[in-house]
Amino acid sequence: MVRLIRESWAAVEPHSEEVGKFFYGMLFSLAPATRELFPVNMEVQRSRLLRALVHVIQMVDRPDDLLPFLHQLGRDHRKFGVVADHYEALGTALLAAVKKYAGDTWTDEVERAWAEAYTVMASAMTEAAAADEGPAWYNGEVVEHERLGWDVAVVRVRPEHPVPYQAGQYVSVEVPQRPRLWRYLTPANAPAEDGTLEFHIRKVDEGWVSRAIVGHARAGDQWRIGAPMGRLTVDRSSERDVLMVAGGTGLAPMRAIVEELAQYGKNPNVHLFYGGRTRDDLYDLENLQQVAMSNPWLTVTPVLDNDPGAVGAEQGTLADVVARHGTWAERDVMVSGSPSMIRATVSRMLVAGTPLERIQYDPFTLD
């Protein structure tokens, strides 16, 4: 089943954009009521679907990783109003979209493999959603909006009830400026006593939500916050040390984990490579360096793509610089940033000899 799914997807993937359009067109035709669950602009939602598919395909032979991801996805989808009856239409639309673009690779055997895989996916998601006794989302109020530059802002949100996340996890948010257009953000702080969440947001090209938050979010805005997702974490009981690779605002999960680790006296050694194009992109470097001064287990290496005049930073892409420092084969590795940065870094590390099973990253971190 794994081989058939991966081989057929290899034929479909070059047509990713068309697959997304066909899937949602078919879904809304089969179940018209589902159209109201999604935003008017479907571009972001289509790309998110494809990232989810690719992530599932990559993990289809690793059930210990796949099932927790599907459980989180099922709990998260409650915020859309998705119910068990919708999953039949979702499955029909998905198989029809893959079949349309799979060409000669689509056979009866391939169809059975996809149907079996989708049944496993849907069962895991619906069971997790039904078992979750928490709210579909949490209401929160923006208590502070701080611009750090023309394209970066720090936003602090205080929910009515604490969101039960762990440092390193991400949540989906809906903001009043962009209703129904949920966007995944990662809290940059460990869970606080008063429940406040701190988000670091950079405007991205064609990022409807990120641009609205950076430019127009204000204290008093009411946000909706979805269920926590993601598995980035440091196992303090492990004998392995840790490598963190963070690009831009991809620093958020690493910062939250470092903040949590700083509460303990003894931790694994952590080497954090923090990268950006220029020195201005490393907006939290001074704070990290202060943390490192009082926590000898933490090493911070700034990396700059295009700022040769900057002092105290290594030059080059994060992928290049991290690979120059070794294979990191004996460390647990976490990577966070834009999809292109994650792809480049993971690819270089695999070529250098880092075992795939040691590398963690999350698939939903961009508009």
Short mmCIF file of the C-alpha atoms (twelve columns), coordinates in Angstrom:
data_MODEL
# 
_entry.id   MODEL 
# 
loop_
_atom_site.group_PDB 
_atom_site.id 
_atom_site.type_symbol 
_atom_site.label_atom_id 
_atom_site.label_alt_id 
_atom_site.label_comp_id 
_atom_site.label_asym_id 
_atom_site.label_seq_id 
_atom_site.Cartn_x 
_atom_site.Cartn_y 
_atom_site.Cartn_z 
_atom_site.pdbx_PDB_model_num 
ATOM 1   C CA . MET A 1   0.000   0.000  0.000   1 
ATOM 2   C CA . VAL A 2   2.783   2.408  0.913   1 
ATOM 3   C CA . ARG A 3   4.594   1.846  -2.389  1 
ATOM 4   C CA . LEU A 4   1.426   2.247  -4.469  1 
ATOM 5   C CA . ILE A 5   0.434   5.480  -2.738  1 
ATOM 6   C CA . ARG A 6   3.874   7.034  -3.063  1 
ATOM 7   C CA . GLU A 7   4.325   6.037  -6.704  1 
ATOM 8   C CA . SER A 8   0.915   7.400  -7.715  1 
ATOM 9   C CA . TRP A 9   1.455   10.601 -5.739  1 
ATOM 10  C CA . ALA A 10  4.747   11.163 -7.565  1 
ATOM 11  C CA . ALA A 11  2.700   11.414 -10.780 1 
ATOM 12  C CA . VAL A 12  0.130   13.730 -9.158  1 
ATOM 13  C CA . GLU A 13  2.436   16.126 -7.297  1 
ATOM 14  C CA . PRO A 14  3.465   18.229 -10.348 1 
ATOM 15  C CA . HIS A 15  -0.241  19.126 -10.692 1 
ATOM 16  C CA . SER A 16  -0.661  20.108 -7.033  1 
ATOM 17  C CA . GLU A 17  -2.493  23.377 -7.659  1 
ATOM 18  C CA . GLU A 18  -4.985  21.760 -10.044 1 
ATOM 19  C CA . VAL A 19  -5.512  18.890 -7.583  1 
ATOM 20  C CA . GLY A 20  -6.455  21.346 -4.828  1 
ATOM 21  C CA . LYS A 21  -8.910  23.218 -7.036  1 
ATOM 22  C CA . PHE A 22  -10.532 20.013 -8.295  1 
ATOM 23  C CA . PHE A 23  -10.779 18.561 -4.775  1 
ATOM 24  C CA . TYR A 24  -12.612 21.540 -3.291  1 
ATOM 25  C CA . GLY A 25  -14.822 21.922 -6.364  1 
ATOM 26  C CA . MET A 26  -15.857 18.280 -6.047  1 
ATOM 27  C CA . LEU A 27  -16.323 18.579 -2.262  1 
ATOM 28  C CA . PHE A 28  -18.590 21.617 -2.542  1 
ATOM 29  C CA . SER A 29  -20.589 19.869 -5.264  1 
ATOM 30  C CA . LEU A 30  -21.083 16.722 -3.168  1 
ATOM 31  C CA . ALA A 31  -21.704 18.549 0.120   1 
ATOM 32  C CA . PRO A 32  -22.721 22.181 -0.602  1 
ATOM 33  C CA . ALA A 33  -23.077 22.977 3.111   1 
ATOM 34  C CA . THR A 34  -19.321 22.584 3.566   1 
ATOM 35  C CA . ARG A 35  -18.650 25.709 1.465   1 
ATOM 36  C CA . GLU A 36  -19.729 27.883 4.382   1 
ATOM 37  C CA . LEU A 37  -17.026 26.328 6.543   1 
ATOM 38  C CA . PHE A 38  -14.232 27.860 4.473   1 
ATOM 39  C CA . PRO A 39  -13.091 31.393 3.591   1 
ATOM 40  C CA . VAL A 40  -14.071 33.189 0.397   1 
ATOM 41  C CA . ASN A 41  -10.436 33.090 -0.769  1 
ATOM 42  C CA . MET A 42  -9.462  29.415 -0.972  1 
ATOM 43  C CA . GLU A 43  -5.824  29.819 -2.063  1 
ATOM 44  C CA . VAL A 44  -4.362  29.393 1.426   1 
ATOM 45  C CA . GLN A 45  -6.675  26.490 2.219   1 
ATOM 46  C CA . ARG A 46  -5.685  24.638 -0.971  1 
ATOM 47  C CA . SER A 47  -1.975  24.900 -0.182  1 
ATOM 48  C CA . ARG A 48  -2.630  23.724 3.367   1 
ATOM 49  C CA . LEU A 49  -4.475  20.658 2.078   1 
ATOM 50  C CA . LEU A 50  -1.527  19.711 -0.080  1 
ATOM 51  C CA . ARG A 51  0.975   20.154 2.756   1 
ATOM 52  C CA . ALA A 52  -1.193  17.858 4.879   1 
ATOM 53  C CA . LEU A 53  -1.322  15.263 2.106   1 
ATOM 54  C CA . VAL A 54  2.427   15.344 1.562   1 
ATOM 55  C CA . HIS A 55  3.045   15.074 5.300   1 
ATOM 56  C CA . VAL A 56  0.725   12.061 5.580   1 
ATOM 57  C CA . ILE A 57  2.329   10.378 2.556   1 
ATOM 58  C CA . GLN A 58  5.783   10.873 4.065   1 
ATOM 59  C CA . MET A 59  4.658   9.212  7.303   1 
ATOM 60  C CA . VAL A 60  2.350   6.528  5.898   1 
ATOM 61  C CA . ASP A 61  4.772   3.745  6.925   1 
ATOM 62  C CA . ARG A 62  5.474   5.321  10.352  1 
ATOM 63  C CA . PRO A 63  2.224   4.811  12.311  1 
ATOM 64  C CA . ASP A 64  3.783   5.923  15.604  1 
ATOM 65  C CA . ASP A 65  4.227   9.380  14.063  1 
ATOM 66  C CA . LEU A 66  1.231   9.392  11.710  1 
ATOM 67  C CA . LEU A 67  -1.538  8.547  14.181  1 
ATOM 68  C CA . PRO A 68  -0.718  11.346 16.679  1 
ATOM 69  C CA . PHE A 69  -0.633  13.799 13.757  1 
ATOM 70  C CA . LEU A 70  -4.052  12.610 12.517  1 
ATOM 71  C CA . HIS A 71  -5.479  12.795 16.042  1 
ATOM 72  C CA . GLN A 72  -4.340  16.412 16.341  1 
ATOM 73  C CA . LEU A 73  -5.715  17.213 12.884  1 
ATOM 74  C CA . GLY A 74  -9.094  15.731 13.792  1 
ATOM 75  C CA . ARG A 75  -9.330  17.758 16.991  1 
ATOM 76  C CA . ASP A 76  -8.256  20.893 15.150  1 
ATOM 77  C CA . HIS A 77  -10.876 20.465 12.403  1 
ATOM 78  C CA . ARG A 78  -13.679 20.819 14.929  1 
ATOM 79  C CA . LYS A 79  -13.214 24.591 14.654  1 
ATOM 80  C CA . PHE A 80  -14.501 24.411 11.057  1 
ATOM 81  C CA . GLY A 81  -17.669 22.637 12.121  1 
ATOM 82  C CA . VAL A 82  -16.568 19.437 10.378  1 
ATOM 83  C CA . VAL A 83  -18.672 16.466 11.531  1 
ATOM 84  C CA . ALA A 84  -18.411 12.741 10.872  1 
ATOM 85  C CA . ASP A 85  -20.896 12.855 7.956   1 
ATOM 86  C CA . HIS A 86  -18.577 15.197 6.027   1 
ATOM 87  C CA . TYR A 87  -15.780 12.626 5.840   1 
ATOM 88  C CA . GLU A 88  -17.505 10.494 3.185   1 
ATOM 89  C CA . ALA A 89  -17.707 13.465 0.827   1 
ATOM 90  C CA . LEU A 90  -14.100 14.403 1.677   1 
ATOM 91  C CA . GLY A 91  -12.899 10.915 0.793   1 
ATOM 92  C CA . THR A 92  -14.818 10.773 -2.471  1 
ATOM 93  C CA . ALA A 93  -13.467 14.177 -3.515  1 
ATOM 94  C CA . LEU A 94  -9.902  13.257 -2.564  1 
ATOM 95  C CA . LEU A 95  -9.836  10.002 -4.514  1 
ATOM 96  C CA . ALA A 96  -11.463 11.668 -7.525  1 
ATOM 97  C CA . ALA A 97  -8.841  14.451 -7.504  1 
ATOM 98  C CA . VAL A 98  -5.899  12.060 -7.219  1 
ATOM 99  C CA . LYS A 99  -7.356  9.754  -9.904  1 
ATOM 100 C CA . LYS A 100 -7.860  12.630 -12.341 1 
ATOM 101 C CA . TYR A 101 -4.183  13.610 -12.274 1 
ATOM 102 C CA . ALA A 102 -2.544  10.221 -11.637 1 
ATOM 103 C CA . GLY A 103 -2.721  9.278  -15.306 1 
ATOM 104 C CA . ASP A 104 -1.627  5.748  -16.202 1 
ATOM 105 C CA . THR A 105 -0.416  5.083  -12.658 1 
ATOM 106 C CA . TRP A 106 -4.042  4.821  -11.468 1 
ATOM 107 C CA . THR A 107 -5.178  1.190  -11.335 1 
ATOM 108 C CA . ASP A 108 -7.770  -0.741 -9.337  1 
ATOM 109 C CA . GLU A 109 -4.983  -1.765 -6.960  1 
ATOM 110 C CA . VAL A 110 -3.884  1.855  -6.481  1 
ATOM 111 C CA . GLU A 111 -7.481  2.923  -5.880  1 
ATOM 112 C CA . ARG A 112 -7.879  0.275  -3.174  1 
ATOM 113 C CA . ALA A 113 -4.640  1.451  -1.525  1 
ATOM 114 C CA . TRP A 114 -5.822  5.079  -1.430  1 
ATOM 115 C CA . ALA A 115 -9.273  4.071  -0.180  1 
ATOM 116 C CA . GLU A 116 -7.760  1.956  2.582   1 
ATOM 117 C CA . ALA A 117 -5.374  4.729  3.593   1 
ATOM 118 C CA . TYR A 118 -8.151  7.321  3.655   1 
ATOM 119 C CA . THR A 119 -10.317 5.036  5.803   1 
ATOM 120 C CA . VAL A 120 -7.494  4.854  8.354   1 
ATOM 121 C CA . MET A 121 -7.045  8.650  8.215   1 
ATOM 122 C CA . ALA A 122 -10.740 9.429  8.582   1 
ATOM 123 C CA . SER A 123 -11.220 6.942  11.419  1 
ATOM 124 C CA . ALA A 124 -8.312  8.363  13.391  1 
ATOM 125 C CA . MET A 125 -9.508  11.950 12.902  1 
ATOM 126 C CA . THR A 126 -13.168 11.323 13.745  1 
ATOM 127 C CA . GLU A 127 -12.338 9.240  16.807  1 
ATOM 128 C CA . ALA A 128 -10.025 11.923 18.179  1 
ATOM 129 C CA . ALA A 129 -12.566 14.669 17.517  1 
ATOM 130 C CA . ALA A 130 -15.343 12.715 19.244  1 
ATOM 131 C CA . ALA A 131 -13.154 11.958 22.256  1 
ATOM 132 C CA . ASP A 132 -12.003 15.544 22.821  1 
ATOM 133 C CA . GLU A 133 -14.011 17.117 25.641  1 
ATOM 134 C CA . GLY A 134 -12.373 20.548 25.299  1 
ATOM 135 C CA . PRO A 135 -13.818 23.461 23.312  1 
ATOM 136 C CA . ALA A 136 -13.496 23.599 19.521  1 
ATOM 137 C CA . TRP A 137 -11.651 26.900 20.015  1 
ATOM 138 C CA . TYR A 138 -10.671 29.343 22.769  1 
ATOM 139 C CA . ASN A 139 -11.663 33.009 22.797  1 
ATOM 140 C CA . GLY A 140 -8.844  35.459 23.486  1 
ATOM 141 C CA . GLU A 141 -8.247  39.213 23.586  1 
ATOM 142 C CA . VAL A 142 -5.242  41.041 22.175  1 
ATOM 143 C CA . VAL A 143 -3.622  42.857 25.093  1 
ATOM 144 C CA . GLU A 144 -0.539  44.181 23.270  1 
ATOM 145 C CA . HIS A 145 0.597   44.772 19.683  1 
ATOM 146 C CA . GLU A 146 4.236   45.824 19.269  1 
ATOM 147 C CA . ARG A 147 5.845   46.586 15.917  1 
ATOM 148 C CA . LEU A 148 9.503   45.532 15.824  1 
ATOM 149 C CA . GLY A 149 9.953   46.772 12.268  1 
ATOM 150 C CA . TRP A 150 8.004   47.357 9.090   1 
ATOM 151 C CA . ASP A 151 7.339   43.632 8.631   1 
ATOM 152 C CA . VAL A 152 7.485   42.075 12.136  1 
ATOM 153 C CA . ALA A 153 5.187   42.419 15.133  1 
ATOM 154 C CA . VAL A 154 4.867   40.812 18.547  1 
ATOM 155 C CA . VAL A 155 1.266   40.217 19.600  1 
ATOM 156 C CA . ARG A 156 0.237   39.102 23.069  1 
ATOM 157 C CA . VAL A 157 -3.169  37.474 23.494  1 
ATOM 158 C CA . ARG A 158 -4.861  36.568 26.763  1 
ATOM 159 C CA . PRO A 159 -7.459  33.789 26.365  1 
ATOM 160 C CA . GLU A 160 -10.542 33.517 28.549  1 
ATOM 161 C CA . HIS A 161 -9.299  30.081 29.597  1 
ATOM 162 C CA . PRO A 162 -5.696  28.820 29.315  1 
ATOM 163 C CA . VAL A 163 -4.919  26.971 26.084  1 
ATOM 164 C CA . PRO A 164 -3.446  23.551 27.019  1 
ATOM 165 C CA . TYR A 165 -0.396  23.702 24.755  1 
ATOM 166 C CA . GLN A 166 3.153   22.536 25.323  1 
ATOM 167 C CA . ALA A 167 6.197   24.640 24.511  1 
ATOM 168 C CA . GLY A 168 7.001   24.055 20.828  1 
ATOM 169 C CA . GLN A 169 3.424   23.378 19.717  1 
ATOM 170 C CA . TYR A 170 1.458   25.645 17.363  1 
ATOM 171 C CA . VAL A 171 -2.196  26.701 17.227  1 
ATOM 172 C CA . SER A 172 -4.532  28.010 14.534  1 
ATOM 173 C CA . VAL A 173 -5.946  31.496 14.980  1 
ATOM 174 C CA . GLU A 174 -8.795  33.449 13.409  1 
ATOM 175 C CA . VAL A 175 -8.579  37.247 13.598  1 
ATOM 176 C CA . PRO A 176 -11.399 39.786 13.066  1 
ATOM 177 C CA . GLN A 177 -9.619  41.323 10.063  1 
ATOM 178 C CA . ARG A 178 -9.784  37.990 8.180   1 
ATOM 179 C CA . PRO A 179 -12.857 35.969 9.263   1 
ATOM 180 C CA . ARG A 180 -12.831 32.223 8.482   1 
ATOM 181 C CA . LEU A 181 -9.239  32.456 7.256   1 
ATOM 182 C CA . TRP A 182 -7.460  30.476 9.971   1 
ATOM 183 C CA . ARG A 183 -3.685  30.791 10.177  1 
ATOM 184 C CA . TYR A 184 -1.215  28.625 12.137  1 
ATOM 185 C CA . LEU A 185 0.964   30.492 14.629  1 
ATOM 186 C CA . THR A 186 3.383   29.204 17.249  1 
ATOM 187 C CA . PRO A 187 3.469   30.707 20.744  1 
ATOM 188 C CA . ALA A 188 6.967   32.049 21.386  1 
ATOM 189 C CA . ASN A 189 6.628   31.606 25.152  1 
ATOM 190 C CA . ALA A 190 6.281   28.644 27.444  1 
ATOM 191 C CA . PRO A 191 2.820   28.344 29.053  1 
ATOM 192 C CA . ALA A 192 2.346   31.288 31.411  1 
ATOM 193 C CA . GLU A 193 0.416   31.356 34.693  1 
ATOM 194 C CA . ASP A 194 -2.116  33.849 33.324  1 
ATOM 195 C CA . GLY A 195 -2.397  31.972 30.018  1 
ATOM 196 C CA . THR A 196 -0.998  34.818 27.871  1 
ATOM 197 C CA . LEU A 197 0.273   33.727 24.457  1 
ATOM 198 C CA . GLU A 198 3.031   35.663 22.696  1 
ATOM 199 C CA . PHE A 199 3.135   35.444 18.905  1 
ATOM 200 C CA . HIS A 200 5.901   36.671 16.583  1 
ATOM 201 C CA . ILE A 201 4.477   37.429 13.129  1 
ATOM 202 C CA . ARG A 202 6.250   38.473 9.950   1 
ATOM 203 C CA . LYS A 203 4.382   39.748 6.911   1 
ATOM 204 C CA . VAL A 204 4.883   37.335 4.027   1 
ATOM 205 C CA . ASP A 205 4.185   37.808 0.341   1 
ATOM 206 C CA . GLU A 206 0.509   37.108 -0.361  1 
ATOM 207 C CA . GLY A 207 0.027   36.387 3.345   1 
ATOM 208 C CA . TRP A 208 -3.487  37.689 3.900   1 
ATOM 209 C CA . VAL A 209 -3.530  36.990 7.625   1 
ATOM 210 C CA . SER A 210 0.071   37.864 8.489   1 
ATOM 211 C CA . ARG A 211 -0.223  41.255 6.747   1 
ATOM 212 C CA . ALA A 212 -3.487  41.988 8.536   1 
ATOM 213 C CA . ILE A 213 -2.028  41.115 11.944  1 
ATOM 214 C CA . VAL A 214 1.222   43.050 11.541  1 
ATOM 215 C CA . GLY A 215 -0.458  46.115 10.058  1 
ATOM 216 C CA . HIS A 216 -3.868  46.273 11.653  1 
ATOM 217 C CA . ALA A 217 -4.186  44.179 14.828  1 
ATOM 218 C CA . ARG A 218 -5.010  46.290 17.878  1 
ATOM 219 C CA . ALA A 219 -5.390  45.826 21.631  1 
ATOM 220 C CA . GLY A 220 -8.959  44.734 22.298  1 
ATOM 221 C CA . ASP A 221 -9.272  42.591 19.154  1 
ATOM 222 C CA . GLN A 222 -11.019 39.291 19.802  1 
ATOM 223 C CA . TRP A 223 -9.231  36.220 18.444  1 
ATOM 224 C CA . ARG A 224 -10.297 32.593 18.224  1 
ATOM 225 C CA . ILE A 225 -7.577  30.036 18.979  1 
ATOM 226 C CA . GLY A 226 -7.765  26.405 17.859  1 
ATOM 227 C CA . ALA A 227 -6.523  23.222 19.486  1 
ATOM 228 C CA . PRO A 228 -2.737  22.839 19.966  1 
ATOM 229 C CA . MET A 229 -0.855  20.814 17.358  1 
ATOM 230 C CA . GLY A 230 2.703   19.720 16.680  1 
ATOM 231 C CA . ARG A 231 5.290   17.519 18.346  1 
ATOM 232 C CA . LEU A 232 8.436   19.668 18.541  1 
ATOM 233 C CA . THR A 233 9.842   18.996 21.970  1 
ATOM 234 C CA . VAL A 234 13.030  18.270 23.890  1 
ATOM 235 C CA . ASP A 235 13.185  15.033 25.845  1 
ATOM 236 C CA . ARG A 236 15.052  16.014 29.007  1 
ATOM 237 C CA . SER A 237 15.421  12.351 29.960  1 
ATOM 238 C CA . SER A 238 17.276  11.532 26.739  1 
ATOM 239 C CA . GLU A 239 21.048  11.235 26.720  1 
ATOM 240 C CA . ARG A 240 21.193  12.929 23.305  1 
ATOM 241 C CA . ASP A 241 21.974  16.607 22.964  1 
ATOM 242 C CA . VAL A 242 19.860  18.884 20.768  1 
ATOM 243 C CA . LEU A 243 20.337  20.922 17.588  1 
ATOM 244 C CA . MET A 244 17.847  23.706 16.831  1 
ATOM 245 C CA . VAL A 245 17.745  25.443 13.443  1 
ATOM 246 C CA . ALA A 246 15.455  28.479 13.245  1 
ATOM 247 C CA . GLY A 247 14.913  30.946 10.416  1 
ATOM 248 C CA . GLY A 248 13.278  34.326 11.101  1 
ATOM 249 C CA . THR A 249 10.048  34.046 13.080  1 
ATOM 250 C CA . GLY A 250 10.527  30.277 12.904  1 
ATOM 251 C CA . LEU A 251 12.390  31.007 16.123  1 
ATOM 252 C CA . ALA A 252 9.075   30.957 18.027  1 
ATOM 253 C CA . PRO A 253 8.882   27.236 18.957  1 
ATOM 254 C CA . MET A 254 12.596  27.123 19.806  1 
ATOM 255 C CA . ARG A 255 12.273  30.217 21.979  1 
ATOM 256 C CA . ALA A 256 9.328   28.698 23.856  1 
ATOM 257 C CA . ILE A 257 11.229  25.451 24.447  1 
ATOM 258 C CA . VAL A 258 14.367  27.303 25.584  1 
ATOM 259 C CA . GLU A 259 12.261  29.385 27.977  1 
ATOM 260 C CA . GLU A 260 10.790  26.222 29.451  1 
ATOM 261 C CA . LEU A 261 14.166  24.482 29.738  1 
ATOM 262 C CA . ALA A 262 15.591  27.529 31.529  1 
ATOM 263 C CA . GLN A 263 13.321  26.682 34.473  1 
ATOM 264 C CA . TYR A 264 15.487  23.616 35.183  1 
ATOM 265 C CA . GLY A 265 19.032  23.396 36.446  1 
ATOM 266 C CA . LYS A 266 20.164  20.509 34.242  1 
ATOM 267 C CA . ASN A 267 19.329  20.037 30.556  1 
ATOM 268 C CA . PRO A 268 20.747  18.435 27.425  1 
ATOM 269 C CA . ASN A 269 23.200  20.670 25.594  1 
ATOM 270 C CA . VAL A 270 21.328  22.773 23.021  1 
ATOM 271 C CA . HIS A 271 22.996  24.432 20.009  1 
ATOM 272 C CA . LEU A 272 20.669  26.952 18.345  1 
ATOM 273 C CA . PHE A 273 21.461  28.303 14.867  1 
ATOM 274 C CA . TYR A 274 19.345  31.441 14.386  1 
ATOM 275 C CA . GLY A 275 19.282  32.780 10.838  1 
ATOM 276 C CA . GLY A 276 18.043  35.696 8.746   1 
ATOM 277 C CA . ARG A 277 18.950  37.734 5.694   1 
ATOM 278 C CA . THR A 278 20.412  40.678 7.618   1 
ATOM 279 C CA . ARG A 279 21.137  41.554 11.244  1 
ATOM 280 C CA . ASP A 280 17.747  43.301 11.537  1 
ATOM 281 C CA . ASP A 281 16.003  39.959 10.919  1 
ATOM 282 C CA . LEU A 282 17.503  38.538 14.124  1 
ATOM 283 C CA . TYR A 283 15.076  40.555 16.222  1 
ATOM 284 C CA . ASP A 284 15.408  38.394 19.365  1 
ATOM 285 C CA . LEU A 285 19.150  37.725 19.304  1 
ATOM 286 C CA . GLU A 286 20.047  39.873 22.322  1 
ATOM 287 C CA . ASN A 287 17.446  38.133 24.467  1 
ATOM 288 C CA . LEU A 288 18.731  34.697 23.426  1 
ATOM 289 C CA . GLN A 289 22.317  35.687 24.144  1 
ATOM 290 C CA . GLN A 290 21.337  36.846 27.623  1 
ATOM 291 C CA . VAL A 291 19.624  33.505 28.262  1 
ATOM 292 C CA . ALA A 292 22.754  31.690 27.046  1 
ATOM 293 C CA . MET A 293 24.973  33.706 29.426  1 
ATOM 294 C CA . SER A 294 23.128  32.332 32.446  1 
ATOM 295 C CA . ASN A 295 22.478  28.831 31.045  1 
ATOM 296 C CA . PRO A 296 25.706  27.077 30.018  1 
ATOM 297 C CA . TRP A 297 23.795  24.270 28.270  1 
ATOM 298 C CA . LEU A 298 22.684  26.760 25.553  1 
ATOM 299 C CA . THR A 299 24.860  27.897 22.618  1 
ATOM 300 C CA . VAL A 300 23.499  30.447 20.132  1 
ATOM 301 C CA . THR A 301 25.059  30.934 16.689  1 
ATOM 302 C CA . PRO A 302 23.659  33.793 14.564  1 
ATOM 303 C CA . VAL A 303 23.667  33.204 10.792  1 
ATOM 304 C CA . LEU A 304 23.200  35.829 8.083   1 
ATOM 305 C CA . ASP A 305 22.468  35.264 4.390   1 
ATOM 306 C CA . ASN A 306 23.389  38.696 3.111   1 
ATOM 307 C CA . ASP A 307 25.073  40.977 5.626   1 
ATOM 308 C CA . PRO A 308 28.864  40.588 5.218   1 
ATOM 309 C CA . GLY A 309 29.549  43.678 7.335   1 
ATOM 310 C CA . ALA A 310 27.883  42.255 10.428  1 
ATOM 311 C CA . VAL A 311 30.176  41.245 13.278  1 
ATOM 312 C CA . GLY A 312 29.801  38.064 15.311  1 
ATOM 313 C CA . ALA A 313 27.673  36.106 12.835  1 
ATOM 314 C CA . GLU A 314 28.440  33.311 10.403  1 
ATOM 315 C CA . GLN A 315 27.716  34.037 6.742   1 
ATOM 316 C CA . GLY A 316 25.647  31.824 4.433   1 
ATOM 317 C CA . THR A 317 22.308  30.056 4.431   1 
ATOM 318 C CA . LEU A 318 21.275  28.099 7.486   1 
ATOM 319 C CA . ALA A 319 21.550  24.886 5.456   1 
ATOM 320 C CA . ASP A 320 25.150  25.689 4.478   1 
ATOM 321 C CA . VAL A 321 26.289  26.820 7.910   1 
ATOM 322 C CA . VAL A 322 24.714  23.930 9.818   1 
ATOM 323 C CA . ALA A 323 26.245  21.417 7.366   1 
ATOM 324 C CA . ARG A 324 29.676  23.030 7.788   1 
ATOM 325 C CA . HIS A 325 29.555  22.270 11.491  1 
ATOM 326 C CA . GLY A 326 29.193  18.509 11.018  1 
ATOM 327 C CA . THR A 327 26.668  15.724 10.510  1 
ATOM 328 C CA . TRP A 328 24.930  16.123 13.893  1 
ATOM 329 C CA . ALA A 329 24.229  12.396 13.725  1 
ATOM 330 C CA . GLU A 330 24.221  12.021 17.512  1 
ATOM 331 C CA . ARG A 331 21.766  14.868 18.193  1 
ATOM 332 C CA . ASP A 332 18.020  15.285 18.125  1 
ATOM 333 C CA . VAL A 333 17.328  17.942 15.487  1 
ATOM 334 C CA . MET A 334 14.493  20.482 15.258  1 
ATOM 335 C CA . VAL A 335 14.011  22.744 12.227  1 
ATOM 336 C CA . SER A 336 11.567  25.649 11.978  1 
ATOM 337 C CA . GLY A 337 11.080  28.395 9.405   1 
ATOM 338 C CA . SER A 338 9.657   28.838 5.927   1 
ATOM 339 C CA . PRO A 339 8.866   25.692 3.906   1 
ATOM 340 C CA . SER A 340 11.758  26.430 1.522   1 
ATOM 341 C CA . MET A 341 14.193  26.879 4.414   1 
ATOM 342 C CA . ILE A 342 13.009  23.635 6.035   1 
ATOM 343 C CA . ARG A 343 13.348  21.713 2.757   1 
ATOM 344 C CA . ALA A 344 16.845  23.055 2.092   1 
ATOM 345 C CA . THR A 345 18.090  22.434 5.627   1 
ATOM 346 C CA . VAL A 346 16.655  18.927 5.978   1 
ATOM 347 C CA . SER A 347 17.977  17.950 2.529   1 
ATOM 348 C CA . ARG A 348 21.511  19.134 3.331   1 
ATOM 349 C CA . MET A 349 21.490  17.381 6.690   1 
ATOM 350 C CA . LEU A 350 20.334  14.098 5.175   1 
ATOM 351 C CA . VAL A 351 23.107  14.284 2.577   1 
ATOM 352 C CA . ALA A 352 25.608  15.055 5.356   1 
ATOM 353 C CA . GLY A 353 24.537  11.938 7.238   1 
ATOM 354 C CA . THR A 354 21.938  13.056 9.783   1 
ATOM 355 C CA . PRO A 355 19.418  10.207 10.307  1 
ATOM 356 C CA . LEU A 356 15.910  11.158 9.138   1 
ATOM 357 C CA . GLU A 357 14.317  9.770  12.292  1 
ATOM 358 C CA . ARG A 358 16.270  12.303 14.378  1 
ATOM 359 C CA . ILE A 359 14.862  15.337 12.499  1 
ATOM 360 C CA . GLN A 360 11.639  17.024 13.617  1 
ATOM 361 C CA . TYR A 361 9.709   19.787 11.841  1 
ATOM 362 C CA . ASP A 362 6.078   20.855 11.548  1 
ATOM 363 C CA . PRO A 363 4.231   21.121 8.213   1 
ATOM 364 C CA . PHE A 364 1.850   24.029 8.891   1 
ATOM 365 C CA . THR A 365 3.839   27.123 9.719   1 
ATOM 366 C CA . LEU A 366 3.195   29.563 6.892   1 
ATOM 367 C CA . ASP A 367 0.216   31.410 5.420   1 
# 
